[in-house]
Amino acid sequence: PLGGMQGQASDVEIQANELVRWKRVLTEIYVRHTGRSYQELEKDMDRDNFMTAPEAVAYGLVDEVIESR
């Protein structure tokens, strides 16, 4: 996750710990829903990762792509 922080060092530390916690929570959700390993998702989420709709299906992020009429 990307974010900005300001304040006393103790406040910044609390905010940084929250970001780390939320990244772990989101990664665990993705593990359950994609079937991919925690380590693989952690690596893939380290930087921006853009996918086409078919790539997102293959990765396990979405179930299907609905075509417009």
N, C-alpha and C positions, 0 to 999 in steps of 0.2 A: 504493500500500500504506500501511496505517496501522500505526504502531508507536511505541513509546516508547524513549527513549535516556537513558543517564546515564553519567557518567564524565568524564574529562579531555576538554578540547576536541579533542584529537587522536583520542581514541576515538570521540567523537560524530561527528566528520568521517568517520572510516572507516565507521561504521555508516550514516551518511546516504548515502555513496557506494554502499554495498552495496544500500540500498533503491532508489536510482536505477537501478543496474545490473539488479536483479531486475525492476523495472517495465519496463525496456527489453526484457529477455529475454521476459517474459510477453507484451508487446505484439507482439513479432516472431512468437511462436507463434500468437497470435490472427490476425495478418495472414495467415500461411500457411493457417490453417484456416477463416477466415471469408471471405477474398477482399476484405476491406475495407482501405482505405489506413491506413498507420501514423498519419497525421495525424488521420483520423476516429476511430480507436480511441483515440488519445491524448486527444482531446477528450472522447469518451464515457466514458473511464475516469477523468477528472479528478475526478468526484464519484460518489457511489453512483448506480447505474443499475438499477432494478428492472424486470423484464420478466415478462410472462406466458409460459407455455410456447409458445404460437403465435408470440409476438413473438421469442422466442429462436430458433425455427426460422427465421423470416423474416430475422433478423439474421445467421444462419449459425453460431450457437454450438452448436446441437444439430441432429442429422439428422432426428429425428422424435419425436413425442410418442406414447407408448404408453398407451392407455386401459386402465384397470382393468376387470375383468369384473364 
